[in-house]
Amino acid sequence: MIPLEEVRATVLGRVVPLEVVEVPIRDALGLVLAERVTAPDAVPPFANTAMDGYAVRAADTAGATAESPVRLRVVGDLPAGHAPTVAVGPGEAIRIMTGAPMPDGADAIVIVELTARDDQGRDGDDGVLVQRASEPGRHVRAAGGDLRAGEVVFEPGTVLRPAHIGVLATVDAQTVRVHRRARVGVLSTGDELVESGPLAPGKIRDSNRPMLLSLAADAGATVIDLGSARDDEAAMTATLDAAIADCDVVLTSGGVSVGDYDFVSAALEHIAADDPTGASVVEWYQVAIKPAKPLCIATVRGTSVFGLPGNPVSSMVSFELFARPALRSMMGHADPFRPEVLALVDGGLDRRPDGKVHFDRVRVRVEAGRHVVSGVRNQESNALASSAMADGLAILPDGDGVPDGGEVTVMLFT
């Protein structure tokens, strides 16, 4: 058996970064920025009010209280989206809505909750009773308070999240240069698989393909459903050959062990042998982990192929340990791995020495600021239902496990 880190290093060492493309920001969520973005203008471009209320001269509100309010004459209304046309003079105020530009003469906002309208002035003029004194700058957003003109907004390597997309729109970056999404094809193999419906003797429903399609999409890839291939070497070869021509990465499940009907490796060898460049390589591993020991990794005509085990949990774990980091790396992520935390064990995580690193599915919670984990009910490699209950994988080195109250490193799914 080969150590996990050795296989993972081989996988990541073969990753070729995908090319940089320009995309609209609406399509950039989750992608990695390949250029520096700067703000062409100040954000906000003008001083504006942070609250609904009245634009005033702070000095005019001195001494105002609820019991002894100060009356100011209202000389205009200023909704958001309109430029001020009237300045605020001594003893005056302008009724103003959130986001509207500050009018000349005003240096503070009195929020509407601290005022009362008063249209019963001596001359019947519109007025406001200010019930609390203000100070200069109160509830005023300064021009450039968020970003200064010319300021660097994002550096290359930034992973674009929803807030980043909003900022890009704010600075009028309607398109951005990013590392493109990988095209990932997912193929299930095996005569025993059916899509849906009643099961004939010996048949099972295909859970791996929908799961792997979802895992690849969650990693940020564009996914392509390649369906399922029969346990026939010629058919498998034809299906994989077409997939390799159309995808950056191909994921298969099943057919990578040592059985008489495990044809994925053989099919890949045939395709690799026909590569006129001679650069294609196919390798088969027994990795020192549980679950997910068998693994085929190949680079065929420039396309990465991961032959994952057929047992559902093994397929999922193999994806998390090998395929996902490779995908994230080729799409420009500096850190392609899931986050890991040190957690306390509730109830113990038992295992036996066998020369392998075990990856147990666990539930994760936070108590008193610490992560705490407990094992799910069934750790068998075919028990996919228990995986849906898990929040991460506890990494158990070779040995007797971790006792109740001990510490374990956990790879989080979030």
Secondary structure as UniProt FT lines:
FT   HELIX           4..13
FT   STRAND          20..24
FT   HELIX           25..27
FT   TURN            29..30
FT   STRAND          32..33
FT   STRAND          37..38
FT   STRAND          48..49
FT   STRAND          53..56
FT   HELIX           58..61
FT   TURN            62..63
FT   STRAND          70..78
FT   TURN            80..81
FT   TURN            90..91
FT   STRAND          92..96
FT   TURN            98..99
FT   TURN            104..105
FT   STRAND          108..111
FT   HELIX           112..114
FT   STRAND          115..118
FT   TURN            122..123
FT   STRAND          127..130
FT   TURN            136..139
FT   STRAND          140..141
FT   TURN            143..144
FT   TURN            149..150
FT   STRAND          152..154
FT   TURN            156..157
FT   HELIX           162..170
FT   TURN            171..172
FT   STRAND          175..179
FT   STRAND          183..189
FT   TURN            191..192
FT   STRAND          193..194
FT   TURN            201..202
FT   STRAND          204..205
FT   HELIX           208..218
FT   TURN            219..220
FT   STRAND          222..229
FT   HELIX           233..246
FT   STRAND          249..253
FT   TURN            260..261
FT   HELIX           264..273
FT   TURN            276..277
FT   STRAND          281..287
FT   STRAND          289..290
FT   STRAND          294..300
FT   TURN            301..302
FT   STRAND          303..308
FT   HELIX           312..318
FT   HELIX           319..323
FT   HELIX           324..330
FT   TURN            331..332
FT   STRAND          340..345
FT   STRAND          349..350
FT   STRAND          357..367
FT   TURN            368..369
FT   STRAND          370..375
FT   TURN            381..382
FT   HELIX           384..387
FT   TURN            388..389
FT   STRAND          392..396
FT   STRAND          401..402
FT   TURN            404..405
FT   STRAND          407..412
//
